[in-house]
Amino acid sequence: MATQMTIEPMSPEPARARPVFSTEDADLLKTAVLAYIRANEDSPESVKYNNLYHRLGRLG
């Protein structure tokens, strides 16, 4: 008795990842974070925002 093999079609490749933010968005976020840093210099969280500001600077 012969067995019949079925070949499953290959699944399509996943869609390419697209950036979530544009360079312009990074500039806007950087400006907003800088305004927050200046308004809240004495805040304990200002260090975190300062680090975020520098990371955003590397995007653009």
Helices and strands as residue ranges (DSSP letters): H 23-39, H 46-59
